[in-house]
Amino acid sequence: MDWKKRKINIAIQVLPEADGKIKYELVDKAIEAIKKTGFNVQVCPFETVVECSFEELPELLEKVHEACNIAGTERMLTNLKIQVDFHENVTIGDKMEKYR
């Protein structure tokens, strides 16, 4: 299988700004957009981890940014961490299993 089709983990942190301040309600809109994708998602205090393929990443980012734009974000900083295994799927469950 092509590595771009395998499951990877993306940690997304958005820092949307409106009226000169970071707005948590805008972060909520980003999380809502992520959840609507149907991907496996783990919301954490500083970022949201998404399990998708590398090929699905651009569409995911577009949905997050569009949701924040529609909600009134004036500018936004987006931080990403991407975990790829070129031979196996990377899943949230594999990393979180021992903590459940």
DSSP file (Angstrom, degrees, kcal/mol; ACC not computed):
  #  RESIDUE AA STRUCTURE BP1 BP2  ACC     N-H-->O    O-->H-N    N-H-->O    O-->H-N    TCO  KAPPA ALPHA  PHI   PSI    X-CA   Y-CA   Z-CA
    1    1 A M              0   0    0      0, 0.0     2,-0.2     0, 0.0     5,-0.1   0.000 360.0 360.0 360.0 139.2    0.0    0.0    0.0
    2    2 A D    >>  -     0   0    0      1,-0.1     3,-2.1     2,-0.1     4,-0.6  -0.447 360.0-129.6 -63.2 132.5    1.2    3.5   -0.8
    3    3 A W  G >4 S+     0   0    0      1,-0.3     3,-0.7     2,-0.2    51,-0.3   0.772 105.1  65.7 -58.8 -26.9    2.3    5.3    2.4
    4    4 A K  G 34 S+     0   0    0      1,-0.2    51,-1.8    49,-0.1    50,-0.4   0.673 101.5  49.9 -70.8 -15.6    0.1    8.3    1.5
    5    5 A K  G <4 S+     0   0    0     -3,-2.1    -1,-0.2    48,-0.2    -2,-0.2   0.577  91.7  97.8 -96.6 -12.5   -3.0    6.1    1.9
    6    6 A R  S << S-     0   0    0     -3,-0.7    48,-0.6    -4,-0.6     2,-0.2  -0.335  87.6 -93.2 -72.3 157.0   -2.0    4.7    5.3
    7    7 A K  E     +A   53   0A   0     46,-0.2    83,-2.3    44,-0.1    78,-0.3  -0.519  49.4 176.7 -70.0 135.9   -3.4    6.2    8.5
    8    8 A I  E     -A   52   0A   0     44,-3.6    44,-1.5    -2,-0.2     2,-0.5  -0.834  28.1-115.0-129.1 169.7   -1.2    8.9   10.0
    9    9 A N  E     -AB  51  83A   0     74,-1.8    74,-2.9    -2,-0.3     2,-0.5  -0.941  24.4-170.4-111.2 133.2   -1.7   11.1   13.1
   10   10 A I  E     -AB  50  82A   0     40,-2.6    40,-3.0    -2,-0.5     2,-0.6  -0.988   8.9-157.5-120.2 123.2   -2.0   14.8   12.7
   11   11 A A  E     -AB  49  81A   0     70,-3.1    70,-1.7    -2,-0.5     2,-0.5  -0.915  17.2-168.2 -98.5 119.8   -1.9   17.0   15.8
   12   12 A I  E     -AB  48  80A   0     36,-3.1    36,-2.6    -2,-0.6     2,-0.5  -0.936  12.6-179.4-114.7 125.8   -3.6   20.3   15.0
   13   13 A Q  E     - B   0  79A   0     66,-2.6    66,-3.0    -2,-0.5     2,-0.4  -0.989   9.4-167.7-120.7 121.5   -3.4   23.4   17.2
   14   14 A V  E     - B   0  78A   0     -2,-0.5    64,-0.2    64,-0.2    16,-0.0  -0.904  12.5-170.5-110.5 139.8   -5.3   26.5   16.0
   15   15 A L  E     - B   0  77A   0     62,-2.7    62,-1.5    -2,-0.4     2,-0.2  -0.737  16.7-173.9-124.9  80.0   -4.8   29.9   17.4
   16   16 A P  E     - B   0  76A   0      0, 0.0     7,-1.7     0, 0.0     2,-0.4  -0.554   6.4-156.5 -80.8 140.1   -7.6   32.0   15.8
   17   17 A E  E     +CB  22  75A   0     58,-3.1    57,-3.0    -2,-0.2    58,-1.4  -0.945  20.1 162.5-121.4 136.9   -7.7   35.7   16.6
   18   18 A A  E >  S+C   21   0A   0      3,-2.4     3,-1.7    -2,-0.4    55,-0.1  -0.978  73.4   8.9-147.2 141.6  -10.5   38.2   16.4
   19   19 A D  T 3  S-     0   0    0     -2,-0.3     3,-0.1     1,-0.3    54,-0.0   0.808 130.8 -63.0  57.3  30.4  -10.7   41.6   18.0
   20   20 A G  T 3  S+     0   0    0      1,-0.2     2,-0.3     0, 0.0    -1,-0.3   0.576 117.8  94.9  76.2   9.3   -7.0   41.3   18.8
   21   21 A K  E <  S-C   18   0A   0     -3,-1.7    -3,-2.4     2,-0.0     2,-0.4  -0.955  81.4-106.9-133.7 150.9   -7.5   38.3   21.1
   22   22 A I  E     -C   17   0A   0     -2,-0.3     2,-0.6    -5,-0.2    -5,-0.2  -0.623  39.2-151.1 -70.6 130.4   -7.4   34.5   20.9
   23   23 A K    >>  -     0   0    0     -7,-1.7     4,-1.3    -2,-0.4     3,-0.8  -0.923  15.9-162.1-114.6 117.4  -11.0   33.3   21.0
   24   24 A Y  H 3> S+     0   0    0     -2,-0.6     4,-2.2     1,-0.2    -1,-0.1   0.818  92.1  62.2 -66.4 -30.1  -11.8   29.9   22.4
   25   25 A E  H 3> S+     0   0    0      1,-0.2     4,-1.1     2,-0.2    -1,-0.2   0.805 102.9  51.5 -66.3 -25.8  -15.3   29.9   20.8
   26   26 A L  H <> S+     0   0    0     -3,-0.8     4,-1.6     2,-0.2    -1,-0.2   0.847 106.1  53.5 -75.3 -35.0  -13.4   30.0   17.4
   27   27 A V  H  X S+     0   0    0     -4,-1.3     4,-2.4     1,-0.2    -2,-0.2   0.900 104.6  56.6 -61.8 -40.1  -11.3   27.0   18.5
   28   28 A D  H  X S+     0   0    0     -4,-2.2     4,-2.4     1,-0.2    -1,-0.2   0.870 103.5  53.3 -59.4 -37.2  -14.6   25.2   19.2
   29   29 A K  H  X S+     0   0    0     -4,-1.1     4,-2.1     2,-0.2    -1,-0.2   0.881 108.0  50.4 -66.1 -37.6  -15.6   25.9   15.6
   30   30 A A  H  X S+     0   0    0     -4,-1.6     4,-2.1     2,-0.2    -2,-0.2   0.929 111.5  47.6 -64.2 -45.2  -12.4   24.3   14.4
   31   31 A I  H  X S+     0   0    0     -4,-2.4     4,-2.6     1,-0.2    -2,-0.2   0.901 110.2  53.0 -62.9 -40.9  -12.9   21.2   16.6
   32   32 A E  H  X S+     0   0    0     -4,-2.4     4,-1.8     1,-0.2    -1,-0.2   0.911 109.0  49.2 -60.1 -43.3  -16.5   21.0   15.3
   33   33 A A  H  X S+     0   0    0     -4,-2.1     4,-0.6     2,-0.2    -1,-0.2   0.888 110.9  50.4 -64.1 -39.2  -15.3   21.0   11.7
   34   34 A I  H ><>S+     0   0    0     -4,-2.1     3,-1.2     1,-0.2     5,-0.5   0.931 109.5  50.1 -64.1 -45.8  -12.7   18.3   12.5
   35   35 A K  H ><5S+     0   0    0     -4,-2.6     3,-1.3     1,-0.3    -1,-0.2   0.845 102.5  61.7 -63.1 -33.4  -15.4   16.1   14.1
   36   36 A K  H 3<5S+     0   0    0     -4,-1.8    -1,-0.3     1,-0.3    -2,-0.2   0.685  88.7  72.2 -67.2 -17.3  -17.7   16.5   11.1
   37   37 A T  T <<5S-     0   0    0     -3,-1.2    -1,-0.3    -4,-0.6    -2,-0.2   0.761 102.0-129.0 -68.8 -23.4  -15.1   14.8    8.9
   38   38 A G  T < 5 +     0   0    0     -3,-1.3    -3,-0.1    -4,-0.4    -2,-0.1   0.431  61.0 138.4  86.7  -1.1  -15.8   11.5   10.5
   39   39 A F      < -     0   0    0     -5,-0.5     2,-0.3     1,-0.1    -1,-0.3  -0.354  68.7 -91.8 -70.3 156.9  -12.1   10.8   11.2
   40   40 A N  E     -D   51   0A   0     11,-0.8    11,-2.5    -3,-0.1     2,-0.4  -0.589  56.6-172.0 -67.9 129.0  -11.0    9.3   14.5
   41   41 A V  E     -D   50   0A   0     -2,-0.3     2,-0.4     9,-0.2     9,-0.2  -0.967  25.2-167.7-133.6 141.2  -10.3   12.3   16.7
   42   42 A Q  E     -D   49   0A   0      7,-2.5     7,-2.9    -2,-0.4     2,-0.5  -0.954  16.6-151.8-127.8 111.1   -8.9   12.9   20.2
   43   43 A V  E     +D   48   0A   0     -2,-0.4     5,-0.2     5,-0.2    -2,-0.0  -0.714  20.6 179.8 -84.6 129.4   -9.4   16.4   21.6
   44   44 A C        -     0   0    0      3,-2.2    -2,-0.0    -2,-0.5     0, 0.0  -0.763  41.9 -99.2-123.4 168.2   -6.6   17.4   24.0
   45   45 A P  S    S+     0   0    0      0, 0.0     3,-0.1     0, 0.0    -2,-0.0   0.825 119.2  23.1 -60.9 -33.1   -6.0   20.6   26.1
   46   46 A F  S    S+     0   0    0      1,-0.2     2,-0.3   -33,-0.0    -3,-0.0   0.600 131.3   2.3-110.2 -14.4   -3.5   22.1   23.7
   47   47 A E        -     0   0    0    -34,-0.1    -3,-2.2    -5,-0.0     2,-0.5  -0.965  63.6-115.4-161.6 169.4   -4.3   20.4   20.3
   48   48 A T  E     -AD  12  43A   0    -36,-2.6   -36,-3.1    -2,-0.3     2,-0.5  -0.981  24.5-145.9-118.8 130.1   -6.6   18.0   18.6
   49   49 A V  E     -AD  11  42A   0     -7,-2.9    -7,-2.5    -2,-0.5     2,-0.4  -0.827  16.3-168.6 -99.5 132.0   -5.2   14.7   17.2
   50   50 A V  E     -AD  10  41A   0    -40,-3.0   -40,-2.6    -2,-0.5     2,-0.7  -0.954  15.5-147.4-123.3 137.6   -6.7   13.4   14.0
   51   51 A E  E     +AD   9  40A   0    -11,-2.5   -11,-0.8    -2,-0.4     2,-0.3  -0.914  48.4 119.9-104.4 109.5   -6.3   10.0   12.4
   52   52 A C  E     -A    8   0A   0    -44,-1.5   -44,-3.6    -2,-0.7     2,-0.2  -0.847  62.1 -82.1-150.4-175.6   -6.5   10.3    8.6
   53   53 A S  E >>  -A    7   0A   0     -2,-0.3     4,-0.7   -46,-0.2     3,-0.6  -0.604  35.5-115.0 -94.2 162.1   -4.3    9.7    5.6
   54   54 A F  G >4 S+     0   0    0    -48,-0.6     3,-0.8   -50,-0.4   -49,-0.2   0.867 118.5  57.1 -59.7 -36.8   -1.7   12.0    4.2
   55   55 A E  G 34 S+     0   0    0    -51,-1.8     4,-0.4     1,-0.2    -1,-0.2   0.788 105.0  51.0 -65.5 -27.9   -3.8   12.4    1.1
   56   56 A E  G <> S+     0   0    0     -3,-0.6     4,-2.0   -52,-0.3    -1,-0.2   0.580  87.2  88.4 -86.0 -10.4   -6.8   13.6    3.3
   57   57 A L  H <X S+     0   0    0     -3,-0.8     4,-2.6    -4,-0.7     5,-0.3   0.902  82.2  52.8 -59.2 -47.9   -4.7   16.2    5.1
   58   58 A P  H  > S+     0   0    0      0, 0.0     4,-2.3     0, 0.0    -1,-0.2   0.914 111.4  47.0 -57.4 -42.3   -5.2   19.2    2.7
   59   59 A E  H  > S+     0   0    0     -4,-0.4     4,-2.3     2,-0.2    -2,-0.2   0.902 111.1  52.3 -65.2 -40.3   -9.0   18.8    2.8
   60   60 A L  H  X S+     0   0    0     -4,-2.0     4,-2.1     1,-0.2    -1,-0.2   0.940 111.0  46.7 -59.2 -48.4   -9.0   18.6    6.6
   61   61 A L  H  X S+     0   0    0     -4,-2.6     4,-2.5     1,-0.2     5,-0.2   0.886 110.3  53.2 -63.6 -38.9   -6.9   21.8    6.8
   62   62 A E  H  X S+     0   0    0     -4,-2.3     4,-2.7    -5,-0.3    -1,-0.2   0.923 108.9  49.3 -61.9 -43.4   -9.2   23.5    4.4
   63   63 A K  H  X S+     0   0    0     -4,-2.3     4,-2.2     2,-0.2    -2,-0.2   0.901 111.8  48.7 -63.7 -41.5  -12.3   22.6    6.4
   64   64 A V  H  X S+     0   0    0     -4,-2.1     4,-2.0     2,-0.2    -2,-0.2   0.942 115.0  43.9 -63.0 -48.2  -10.7   23.8    9.7
   65   65 A H  H  X S+     0   0    0     -4,-2.5     4,-2.4     1,-0.2    -2,-0.2   0.889 113.4  50.7 -67.3 -38.9   -9.6   27.1    8.2
   66   66 A E  H  X S+     0   0    0     -4,-2.7     4,-2.7    -5,-0.2     5,-0.2   0.905 109.0  51.6 -65.8 -40.8  -13.0   27.7    6.4
   67   67 A A  H  X S+     0   0    0     -4,-2.2     4,-1.7    -5,-0.2    -1,-0.2   0.908 112.7  45.6 -61.9 -41.9  -14.9   27.0    9.6
   68   68 A C  H  <>S+     0   0    0     -4,-2.0     5,-2.6     2,-0.2     4,-0.4   0.897 112.0  51.7 -68.9 -39.6  -12.8   29.6   11.5
   69   69 A N  H ><5S+     0   0    0     -4,-2.4     3,-1.4     1,-0.2    -2,-0.2   0.944 110.7  47.3 -60.8 -48.6  -13.1   32.1    8.7
   70   70 A I  H 3<5S+     0   0    0     -4,-2.7    -1,-0.2     1,-0.3    -2,-0.2   0.846 107.6  58.1 -61.5 -34.4  -16.9   31.8    8.6
   71   71 A A  T 3<5S-     0   0    0     -4,-1.7    -1,-0.3    -5,-0.2    -2,-0.2   0.531 128.6 -93.1 -77.3  -5.5  -17.0   32.1   12.4
   72   72 A G  T < 5 +     0   0    0     -3,-1.4    -3,-0.2    -4,-0.4     2,-0.2   0.580  65.2 161.0 109.0  10.1  -15.3   35.5   12.2
   73   73 A T      < -     0   0    0     -5,-2.6    -1,-0.3     1,-0.2   -55,-0.2  -0.448  20.5-168.0 -64.3 133.9  -11.6   34.7   12.6
   74   74 A E  S    S-     0   0    0    -57,-3.0     2,-0.3     1,-0.4   -56,-0.2   0.829  71.1  -6.0 -91.3 -38.9   -9.5   37.6   11.4
   75   75 A R  E     -B   17   0A   0    -58,-1.4   -58,-3.1     2,-0.0    -1,-0.4  -0.978  68.1-163.1-152.9 156.5   -6.1   35.8   11.4
   76   76 A M  E     -B   16   0A   0     -2,-0.3     2,-0.5   -60,-0.2   -62,-0.0  -0.996  14.9-150.9-151.0 138.8   -5.0   32.4   12.6
   77   77 A L  E     -B   15   0A   0    -62,-1.5   -62,-2.7    -2,-0.4     2,-0.5  -0.936  19.2-165.5-105.0 130.2   -1.8   30.5   13.4
   78   78 A T  E     -B   14   0A   0     -2,-0.5     2,-0.4   -64,-0.2   -64,-0.2  -0.975   2.0-165.2-121.5 122.6   -2.0   26.8   12.8
   79   79 A N  E     -B   13   0A   0    -66,-3.0   -66,-2.6    -2,-0.5     2,-0.4  -0.894   9.7-168.3-106.4 135.4    0.6   24.4   14.2
   80   80 A L  E     -B   12   0A   0     -2,-0.4     2,-0.4   -68,-0.2   -68,-0.2  -0.948  16.7-172.2-124.6 143.7    0.9   20.9   13.0
   81   81 A K  E     -B   11   0A   0    -70,-1.7   -70,-3.1    -2,-0.4     2,-0.5  -0.997  16.1-165.2-126.0 131.3    2.7   17.7   14.1
   82   82 A I  E     -B   10   0A   0     -2,-0.4     2,-0.6   -72,-0.2   -72,-0.2  -0.970   8.0-165.7-123.9 124.5    2.6   14.8   11.7
   83   83 A Q  E     +B    9   0A   0    -74,-2.9   -74,-1.8    -2,-0.5     2,-0.4  -0.947  15.4 176.5-110.7 120.2    3.5   11.3   12.5
   84   84 A V        -     0   0    0     -2,-0.6     2,-0.5   -76,-0.2   -76,-0.1  -0.963  19.4-167.3-123.3 137.0    4.0    8.9    9.5
   85   85 A D        -     0   0    0      3,-0.4     3,-0.1    -2,-0.4     5,-0.1  -0.994  13.6-153.6-117.8 120.6    5.0    5.3    9.4
   86   86 A F  S    S+     0   0    0     -2,-0.5   -83,-0.1     1,-0.2     3,-0.1   0.565  92.6  33.1 -73.0  -7.0    5.9    4.4    5.8
   87   87 A H  S    S+     0   0    0      1,-0.2     2,-0.3   -84,-0.1    -1,-0.2   0.591 120.1  33.5-122.0 -18.7    5.1    0.7    6.4
   88   88 A E  S    S-     0   0    0     -3,-0.1    -3,-0.4   -81,-0.1    -1,-0.2  -0.909  82.8 -96.1-136.4 160.1    2.2    0.6    9.0
   89   89 A N        -     0   0    0     -2,-0.3     2,-0.5   -83,-0.1   -81,-0.2  -0.487  31.8-139.7 -69.5 149.1   -0.8    2.6    9.9
   90   90 A V        -     0   0    0    -83,-2.3     2,-0.3    -2,-0.1     3,-0.1  -0.972  27.6-175.1-110.1 121.4   -0.4    5.1   12.8
   91   91 A T     >  -     0   0    0     -2,-0.5     4,-0.9     1,-0.1     5,-0.1  -0.880  36.6-136.4-122.4 152.1   -3.4    5.1   15.1
   92   92 A I  H >> S+     0   0    0     -2,-0.3     4,-2.0     1,-0.2     3,-0.5   0.900 107.1  59.2 -64.2 -41.6   -4.5    7.1   18.1
   93   93 A G  H 3> S+     0   0    0      1,-0.2     4,-2.1     2,-0.2    -1,-0.2   0.858  98.1  57.7 -59.1 -38.7   -5.6    3.8   19.8
   94   94 A D  H 34 S+     0   0    0      1,-0.2     4,-0.3     2,-0.2    -1,-0.2   0.875 114.2  38.6 -60.2 -36.7   -2.1    2.3   19.6
   95   95 A K  H << S+     0   0    0     -4,-0.9    -1,-0.2    -3,-0.5    -2,-0.2   0.787 123.3  39.5 -84.3 -28.1   -0.7    5.2   21.6
   96   96 A M  H >< S+     0   0    0     -4,-2.0     3,-2.1     1,-0.1     4,-0.5   0.581  85.9  94.9 -99.5 -12.1   -3.6    5.7   24.0
   97   97 A E  G >< S+     0   0    0     -4,-2.1     3,-1.4     1,-0.3    -1,-0.1   0.860  82.9  53.3 -51.7 -44.6   -4.5    2.0   24.7
   98   98 A K  G 3  S+     0   0    0     -4,-0.3    -1,-0.3     1,-0.3    -2,-0.1   0.625 107.2  53.9 -70.6 -10.6   -2.4    1.7   27.9
   99   99 A Y  G <         0   0    0     -3,-2.1    -1,-0.3     1,-0.2    -2,-0.2   0.441 360.0 360.0-100.8  -1.4   -4.1    4.9   29.4
  100  100 A R    <         0   0    0     -3,-1.4    -1,-0.2    -4,-0.5    -2,-0.1   0.452 360.0 360.0 -92.1 360.0   -7.7    3.7   29.0
